C-alpha cells in the first residue's frame, strides 16, 4: 500500500503527503487497522498470485510444434496429382486453453486467411513468474531458496485455480498491417 497516495486521497496536500502517510503508518491504531483489513484478503491474494504464477508457467514452457500439425496436400506435378507432406497451422478454435494463453496476438494473412501467432517472450514470463514465486515463497534467513517448494509450484496443474475458456469462442481478430 502506498501511504503517500492514501494521504492525498485523505485530503493532505500533495507536497507533504508522503511524509504524512509515513507518520500515519507509524501510529499503532492505523497500522492495526491496515493489518486487520489485509488479513481478510490474504487468502484471495495468495490464490491470485498462484493463478498469475500458473499463467506465467504456461507461457514459459510453450513449444513451437504445439501450434502446428502434420498434414498432407495434393499438388499437381507434371500434370499428375501428387500428395506431399506439409505442416499446417492449427486454427485458434482447435487449440486448448493453455495454448491460447501462450498467444499474444493473432493476425490473419494470405489468400486463405491463415492465422499467424505472435508468441510470448519467455524471459518476461520468467521474470513475472519469479516475482510471484518470491511473494509466495520468500527466501529464508539463510538466503537459500526452498527448492522443494519451487518444484511443487512448477509441477502443479494450473486447472486447480483456472477454469478453461469455452472452446469455439475465439473470434477472428481484425486484420492488422505491420
N, C-alpha and C positions, 0 to 999 in steps of 0.2 A: 504494500500500500504506500502510495506517495503522500507523505504528510504535508508537503508544500501545496500540492493540488487540493487536498482536502481542506486546508486552511483558506485557500482562495474561495472555494465553494462555500465555506462557512462565513465568508464576508470579510476576511482580513485583506489588507492591501497587498497587491502583488509583490511589491518591493520587500515586504517583511514577512511574506507568507512562509518561506522555507524555515526561517528562524522560529516563527510562531508555531509552525507544525512540529518542529523538533521539540520545542518546550512543552507542547500539549502531549506529545508521545511520552514524555518523561513523567507525567503525572500518573500515579498508580491507578486512579479511578478510570482514566481514559484508556490506559494500557489494558486494564482488566476487561473493560467493555469491548475493546477491539478483539482481544483474545477469545472472549466468550462468543462473539459473532463468528470468528474464524473456526472455532471448534465445531460448530454446527454444519459447516460446509466442507470440512476437510475430507470426509469420505467421498463426496461428489467430486472434489478437485482431484483427488488421487485417481478415481476412475477415469476422469477426463484426461489426465496426464498419461494413464495407461493406454487409453484409446489413441492418443496422439503418437505415443511410442510404437503402438502396433501398426499404425499407418506408415510411420517412418520406416519401420522394419520391412513392410511390404515394398515400399518404394526403394529401399536399399538393395534388395535381392532379386530384382527382375532379370529375366533373361530375354535376349532378343528373339529367340525361337519360340517364346510364349505368344508372339503376335503373328507368326507365320505358320503355315502348314504345307505339307507336300500336296501337290495336285498334278493333274495331267491336262494337257491342252492339245487339241488336234490342229496341226498346221499342214499346209499344202507345200510339198517339196517336189519340184519337177512334175507337177500335175498329179501327184499321188498324195492322198491324205496320210499323215504320219503323226503318231502320238508321241509327245515329248513330256518329260517331267519338268515341273515348274514349282516355284514357291509362290503361294498366294497369300495375300494379307487377309487375316481373319477379320470379318466385319465387326464393328463395335457391339452389335446386337448379340453376337455369339460369344463374347468374352465374359469370363467370370467377373464378379465384382472386385476381386483382388487385382485382376489385370487391369480393370477400368481405373482403379485407384493409382495405377502406375502411368497413366496417360495425362500429360499436362495440357495438351491441345490436340485437336483433330482437324486436319484440313482435307478437303476433297479435291483431287486434281485428275486431269486426264479425261479422255473421251468417255471412260467408263465410270467416272466419279469414284475412283479408288481412294479409300481413306489412307492418309499419311499420319502416323502417330508421332507426336513430339513427346519423347520420354523424359523422365525426371533426371536431374543432376544428382548422382549418388552421393557426392560429397556434401551437398546441402542437406540431404535426407539424413546422412550420418551425423552431421553436426546437431541437427534438431533432435535426433534420437538420443545423442549423448547429453543434451540439455535435460531432456525428460528423464533419462537414466539418473543423472546427478540429483534431480529433485526426488525421485523415488527411492534411490539407494545412495545416500550421501556417504562419502568416504569416512572411514572410522578415524579415530585419533591417530592411529599408526600411519595413516596416509596410504594404506593399501586398499585396493578395490576388492569388494566381495565378489569374487569371480563366479561362485555358485549361483548367487542371485542374478548375476548378469546372464548366465547361461539359461536360467529359467525364464527370464523375460524374453530372450531371443527365441526360445523353443515354444513358448505359449502360442496357442492358436488365437488369432485375432477375433474369431467369431464369438469368443467369450464376452466381448464387450460391444462389438459392432454387429449390426444386423446387415445382411446383404441387401443391396439395392435391387429393386424389382427388375428382372430381365425384360428386355424388349422396350424399355422406357427411354433408351438412348436415342436421341434425335440427331439428325444430321445438322452439323454446325454450318452456319453460313460460310460461303467461300471467302477466304482471306487471301489477299495478294501479299507477296513477300518482296 
